[in-house]
Amino acid sequence: MDQSVPTLQLSLISHAERPTFSYIRNNIEILAMYDSGAVVPVWCASEKALLKAYPNAELDQRKGFISGFGKDKQECKIYKIPEFELSEGDKSYKIENLYIAACKRPQIGCTLIMSETMFSKTDTFIKRRNRKFLELYFDKDKFQCTLKYFSEDKFSIAIWAQEE
């Protein structure tokens, strides 16, 4: 990969079965799992924890529904995080207005499931045997998120590069 392309190298937790890493937000450790099959990011901890980590998160008034947790569909609340950021040193990956589903699922074993859609405008590599990293390559400073509804019982998000 071109060395001039911004790269984040997030260290994976070695004993985790899935690509999982931690990051700190407002002095709260967030255990994040990258899920290549997820359409929307899902906050699996309590809403109270979400609002501690992201106090400016805004509750969307529409109802959301997600599936993939052993049930056909599950109602969830939808929150918009005005600025979501992952950083390493002087490099950061930012998404404005990131929409996430909030449904308390502590048995999942992580705080936040990061969906493939969050990284759809990046080159993403996971290497767990020799290099235990999730690497993100991106060419814009900031990305934008749009909430999409495909039907009244399912929603998804779209990420696009924000032009400066």
NUKE-29170 format. One record per residue (C-alpha): y, z, x; residue in three letters; residue number from 1. Coordinates in steps of 0.5 Angstrom, whole numbers, padded with zeros to 4 digits. Example, Ala and Ser with C-alpha at 12.3 -4.5 7.8 and 13.67 -1.06 7.14 Angstrom:
BEGIN
      yy      zz      xx   res     n
   -0009    0016    0025   ALA     1
   -0002    0014    0027   SER     2
***
This chain:
BEGIN
      yy      zz      xx   res     n
    0000    0000    0000   MET     1
    0007   -0002    0002   ASP     2
    0010    0005    0006   GLN     3
    0017    0003    0003   SER     4
    0014    0005   -0004   VAL     5
    0015    0012   -0007   PRO     6
    0009    0015   -0007   THR     7
    0007    0022   -0009   LEU     8
    0000    0025   -0006   GLN     9
   -0002    0031   -0011   LEU    10
   -0007    0035   -0008   SER    11
   -0013    0036   -0013   LEU    12
   -0017    0043   -0014   ILE    13
   -0023    0042   -0010   SER    14
   -0028    0046   -0014   HIS    15
   -0026    0042   -0021   ALA    16
   -0030    0037   -0024   GLU    17
   -0025    0033   -0026   ARG    18
   -0018    0031   -0023   PRO    19
   -0014    0037   -0023   THR    20
   -0008    0039   -0020   PHE    21
   -0003    0045   -0021   SER    22
    0005    0045   -0020   TYR    23
    0010    0050   -0022   ILE    24
    0015    0049   -0027   ARG    25
    0020    0055   -0029   ASN    26
    0016    0060   -0024   ASN    27
    0010    0058   -0029   ILE    28
    0004    0055   -0026   GLU    29
    0001    0049   -0030   ILE    30
   -0006    0047   -0029   LEU    31
   -0006    0039   -0030   ALA    32
   -0012    0035   -0031   MET    33
   -0011    0027   -0030   TYR    34
   -0015    0024   -0036   ASP    35
   -0016    0016   -0035   SER    36
   -0018    0016   -0043   GLY    37
   -0013    0020   -0046   ALA    38
   -0007    0016   -0050   VAL    39
   -0002    0022   -0050   VAL    40
   -0001    0028   -0046   PRO    41
   -0004    0034   -0049   VAL    42
   -0001    0041   -0048   TRP    43
   -0007    0046   -0049   CYS    44
   -0004    0052   -0048   ALA    45
    0000    0056   -0053   SER    46
    0007    0053   -0056   GLU    47
    0010    0060   -0053   LYS    48
    0007    0058   -0046   ALA    49
    0010    0051   -0047   LEU    50
    0017    0053   -0049   LEU    51
    0017    0058   -0043   LYS    52
    0015    0052   -0038   ALA    53
    0020    0047   -0042   TYR    54
    0025    0051   -0045   PRO    55
    0029    0045   -0047   ASN    56
    0023    0042   -0051   ALA    57
    0024    0039   -0058   GLU    58
    0020    0040   -0064   LEU    59
    0019    0033   -0067   ASP    60
    0019    0034   -0075   GLN    61
    0013    0029   -0076   ARG    62
    0006    0031   -0076   LYS    63
    0002    0028   -0070   GLY    64
   -0006    0027   -0070   PHE    65
   -0010    0027   -0064   ILE    66
   -0018    0026   -0063   SER    67
   -0022    0027   -0057   GLY    68
   -0024    0034   -0058   PHE    69
   -0030    0034   -0062   GLY    70
   -0027    0033   -0068   LYS    71
   -0025    0026   -0072   ASP    72
   -0018    0028   -0072   LYS    73
   -0014    0034   -0071   GLN    74
   -0007    0036   -0073   GLU    75
   -0002    0037   -0068   CYS    76
    0005    0039   -0067   LYS    77
    0009    0034   -0063   ILE    78
    0014    0036   -0057   TYR    79
    0019    0032   -0053   LYS    80
    0021    0034   -0046   ILE    81
    0028    0031   -0044   PRO    82
    0026    0030   -0037   GLU    83
    0019    0031   -0034   PHE    84
    0018    0031   -0027   GLU    85
    0013    0031   -0022   LEU    86
    0015    0032   -0014   SER    87
    0013    0033   -0007   GLU    88
    0018    0034   -0002   GLY    89
    0024    0029   -0003   ASP    90
    0020    0025   -0008   LYS    91
    0019    0025   -0015   SER    92
    0016    0022   -0021   TYR    93
    0021    0023   -0027   LYS    94
    0020    0021   -0035   ILE    95
    0025    0022   -0039   GLU    96
    0024    0024   -0047   ASN    97
    0016    0025   -0045   LEU    98
    0013    0026   -0052   TYR    99
    0007    0031   -0052   ILE   100
    0002    0033   -0057   ALA   101
    0001    0041   -0057   ALA   102
   -0005    0044   -0060   CYS   103
   -0008    0050   -0057   LYS   104
   -0015    0048   -0054   ARG   105
   -0016    0054   -0048   PRO   106
   -0023    0052   -0048   GLN   107
   -0021    0045   -0044   ILE   108
   -0020    0049   -0038   GLY   109
   -0013    0046   -0036   CYS   110
   -0006    0047   -0039   THR   111
   -0004    0040   -0039   LEU   112
   -0008    0034   -0040   ILE   113
   -0004    0028   -0037   MET   114
   -0006    0021   -0040   SER   115
   -0006    0015   -0037   GLU   116
    0000    0012   -0041   THR   117
    0004    0017   -0037   MET   118
    0002    0013   -0031   PHE   119
    0002    0006   -0034   SER   120
    0008    0004   -0029   LYS   121
    0005    0006   -0023   THR   122
   -0001    0005   -0018   ASP   123
   -0005    0011   -0019   THR   124
   -0011    0012   -0014   PHE   125
   -0016    0018   -0014   ILE   126
   -0020    0020   -0008   LYS   127
   -0024    0026   -0008   ARG   128
   -0029    0026   -0003   ARG   129
   -0025    0024    0004   ASN   130
   -0018    0025    0001   ARG   131
   -0018    0030   -0005   LYS   132
   -0011    0027   -0008   PHE   133
   -0008    0024   -0014   LEU   134
   -0004    0019   -0011   GLU   135
    0002    0015   -0015   LEU   136
    0006    0009   -0013   TYR   137
    0012    0007   -0017   PHE   138
    0018    0003   -0016   ASP   139
    0023    0006   -0020   LYS   140
    0027    0012   -0020   ASP   141
    0026    0014   -0027   LYS   142
    0022    0012   -0033   PHE   143
    0023    0012   -0041   GLN   144
    0018    0014   -0046   CYS   145
    0018    0012   -0053   THR   146
    0014    0015   -0059   LEU   147
    0009    0010   -0063   LYS   148
    0006    0011   -0069   TYR   149
    0000    0006   -0070   PHE   150
   -0002    0009   -0077   SER   151
    0000    0015   -0081   GLU   152
   -0006    0019   -0077   ASP   153
   -0005    0017   -0070   LYS   154
    0000    0016   -0065   PHE   155
    0001    0014   -0058   SER   156
    0007    0013   -0053   ILE   157
    0009    0008   -0049   ALA   158
    0012    0008   -0042   ILE   159
    0017    0003   -0039   TRP   160
    0022    0003   -0033   ALA   161
    0029    0005   -0034   GLN   162
    0034    0000   -0031   GLU   163
    0039    0003   -0027   GLU   164
***
